[in-house]
Amino acid sequence: MTVHPPSPPLKFAVMGAGAVGCFYGGMLARAGHAVTLIGRPSHVQAVQARGLRMDTTMFDEQVPLAASTEASAVAGADVVLLCVKSPDTEASGEQMRPHLAPGALVLCLQNGVDNAERLRAVLPGHEVGAAVVYVATEMAGPGHLRHNGRGELVIAPSARSDVLAQALAAAGVPTEISDNVRGALWAKLILNCAYNALSAVGRIVYGELVQRPGVPEVMRDVVAECLAVARADGVTVPDGVEAAVRRIAETMPGQHSSTAQDLMRGKPSEIDFLNGYVVRRGDALGVPVPANRVLWSVVKLLEQPRH
């Protein structure tokens, strides 16, 4: 399918161009937008030399686009897609701040529910938007993205949201603008809390995970706790979360969670911003969260180097 950008094309920067950032940045670049990926040296060098290999469920192409290791590469961007790990949100905001163009939108494409508000605290005067990401991706090597399914976005209203949504849709990324992004972020958080830690502990893909004894029951308990915390926190979670949790194993059967991918690479995970966040909010609000607490603590144990 040939896709065409709106006139004129937008300029994008992807801060923290791992698997998620490479997918969305690559789709936009393929559609004719100017995109700069900002990431690790080995990845940047591969992209500079050969372009980004997009090995997707729809096509397998080398997509040419710019790449840099420096946060200063956000300069001049109309939209910055922030795709760093949740613990790195504030530090990335500090690095970008001197270089952001006036009027630029920084859109958080991250796990967790509080990244946008944390980023606003370090980027006063800049527009920061939240987004909910539904995509199964992984890096198969430097400069090589593997896409395993889905790809849609839900974004918060902003001065640029209409133009951005049109650009994304024209690039093959279904995009919805929602007044209840907080609720949608919580719905995604619940999916992550149900799958990420269990996938990491078992080092197992979603389709197999749900077939293992006891797993569906643990997931049910995790979801119930998350919904109780959300209600106590005044969050309106969209209907159908339980069904959405079941569908993940059907729509992404071959996917390891990002938490599993982190642990398999010996990297720290985002578990403090997933089940750990539910534990903190549950404790603050007086809502019992035993299942989330066990999953959070087990992943924290697995993160520790063994001697």
N, C-alpha and C positions, 0 to 999 in steps of 0.2 A: 504494500500500500504506500503510495506517495503522499507525504504530508507536507503542508505548506505553512510557514509561520505567518502570523498577522504582520501587517506592514505598519511601521518598520519592525524588524525582528528585535527581540529583547536581548539584553546582555545579562548573563547569569554567571555567578561564581558558586562553586560547591565547596563549602568548608568542611573538611573531614570526609574526603571522597573514598569511602569504603564501598561495600556492595550496594547499599541503598542509594548513596549519592551518585555512584557510577550509573546505576540504572536510570534514575531520573535525569541526570545530566546528559547521559548518552542519548536518551530519547529526545531531549530538547535539541541537542547538537545535530542529531540525525534529521531533525525537522528544519534546520537552517538557522537556529539561534546561535549566538556567540556564547560559548560555554568554556569556563576555565575550571578544571578540577584542581583542588588544593589537597595534597595528601602526602604520603610517605615517599621518601626518595626512590625506592626501588619501583614503586608503582608509577610515580611521575616519570621516571626515566623510560619505562616501557611505553607509556602513553605518548611521550614526546617522540620516541623512535618509530612506533608502529601504529599509533592511534589506540583506541580502546576496543578490544574485542568484546562484542556484545553477543554472547552465546545464549540466546533466549528461546522461549517456547514458540516464538513467532518468526525469528530470523537469526542468522549467524553472520555478522558483518564486522569489519574493522571500521570504526567510526572515528574520523579525525577530529581532534579538539585540543585546546590548549591545556597545559598542566603546569603546576608550580608547587614548590614546597613552602612557599611564603604566604603568610596571612595578608601581606600587602597586595596580593593578586585580587583581592575583593574590590580594589579601587575601580570606580566607574561602573560597577555592576548595578543594574536596575533591581535585581532580586538576588539575594544570597540564600542558598539552601544550606541550612546548618544541619550537618549530619554527623557531628562528633558524638562520642559516647556521652551519656548524661553526666557523669562526673566531671567532664571537661567543658561543660557549658560556659561557666563564668570565665575560665581562663581563655577560651576561644573568643568570647565577646571582648575581653580586654585587648587581645591581639588584633582583632578586626577594627576596633573603635577608631583609631586614628586614620583609617583608610576608607571608611565607608562614605559613599557619596550621599549628599543631602537628598532626602526623599527615597533612599533605597529601602526596600522591604527585606527584613531578615525573617525567613520562614523556617521554623524548627521542625525538621523531619526526624524526630527522635522518639525513642521509647520513653515511657514515663509521662506524668501528667503536669509537671510543674516547670518544665524547661523554659517556656516562654516568659513566665513571670520572673524566674531567676535571671534570664537574659535581659529583661527590661531594666532590672536594677543596675546592670553594668553598662547599658546602652541608653542612657537618658536622652530624650530628644530624637531617638530613632524609632521607626515603626517596626515592631516585632509581632509576628503572627504565629499561631499554633497550627499544626497540621497533624492529621492522623494518617498513618502509612499502612497500607495493606499490600505487601509484596514479599515474595519468597525469593531471596537472592543469596549468593555467596561469591567470594572471590576464589577462582580456581587457580590463580597465580597472578603475578604482577601484570597489570594491564589486561587481565582476562576476567570479565564478569560472567557468572553463570546465573541465569534467571530461571527459577523453578515454577513460577506461577504468579498470577494476579498482578497488581500494579496500580490500583486505584488510590486516590487521595481524597481526604475531606479537609478543607481549609477554612480558617476563620475569615469573616468579612474584613476587608481593609481597603485603603484607597486604591490599591492595585489588584485586588482579588478578582475582579471581573476580567481584566485583561490577562492576568496570570492563568485563570481557569480556562480561558479561550485558547491560550498558547499551549497549555498542557493537553487539553482535549485534542487540539489539532495535531499534537505530537504523538497521539495514541495513548494518552494517560487519562482515563476517565476521572473527572474531578468535580466534586460537589462543594459548594459553599454553604456552610451551616452556621446558624446562630447558636447552636449548642455544641460547639467543639469541645467544651469541657466534658460534657456527657459522652461524646464520641471518644475522647481520649481515655476516659474511664472504661468504656467498653473495650477498647484496645488493651488497656492495662489488665483488665480481667482475663482476656485471652492470653496475654503474656504470663500472668500469674499461674494460669491453669497449665500451660505447656512448658514454659522455658526451663524452670528448675528441674522438672521431671525428665525432660529431654536431656538436660545436662548431666543429671545423676546417672541415668541409664546410657548416656551417649548413644541415643537411639532416635530415629526419625519418627515423625508424628504418626504415620500410618501404623507402624508397629507398636508404638507406645501405648495407644489406646486399646490394643489387644491384650496387654499384659494384666495379670491378675491384680485386682485392687486399684488399678490406676483410674478407671472411670469414677470410682467412688471417692478417691482422693480429690480428683478434679472437681467433682460436685461440691465437696466440702469447701474447697478453696473459693469457688465461684460464689457460694452462699455467703461466706465471710466477706468477700470483696463487696458484694451488693449491700450487705448490712453496714459496712463502713461508709460506702458512698451515700446511702440514705442518711446516716447520721451526720455526714458532712454537707448535706444539702445539695447533693449532685443528682441531677435527673439523668439517669442512665437510660438510653433508648431500650425499648422492648426487644425481646428476642435474644438476649445475650446467651442464655443457656443453649439455644439452638445454634447460635453462631459459633460457640465453643465446639460443639459436635461437628460442625461443617469444616472447621480448620483441618481436621485429620483427613477429610475427604478431598478438600481443594488443594492441600499442600502435603500429600502423604509422604513424599520423599525428603521433606525439609527437616534439618536439625535446627533447633532454636539458636538464636544469636548467643544465648548464654552457653549452650553446648559448644558452639564454634569457638567462643572465647576460651573456655576451659581446655578444649582439645589443643589449642594453640599456646596454652600456658599463660594466657592474658587475664587480667582482672575483668570481671563481668559487671553488668549493670544491675545486679540483683538487689542492691540497696535502693534502687529507684523503681523496682517492680514489687516483689513480695515484701521486701524490706520497707518500702513506702507504706504499704497496707498495714504492716505491723506498727509503724510509728503513728499513723493516723488512728488505727484501732486503739492503741494504748492511750493516745491523747483524748479520744472520744469515749473511752470506756466500753469499747466493743471487743469481745473475745475473738482472737484470731489464731487459734492453735495450729491449724493446718498451714497457714502462710508462714507462721513462725518457724515451724519445723523445716519447711522447704528453704526458707531464707538461711537458717543456721547451717543446714547441710551443705548448701552451695558455698557459704563462707568457709566451711571446713575444707571443701575441695579446692578452694582457691589458694589455700596456704601451701607453700612448698613443703615437701616431705623430706625429712633429714634421715 
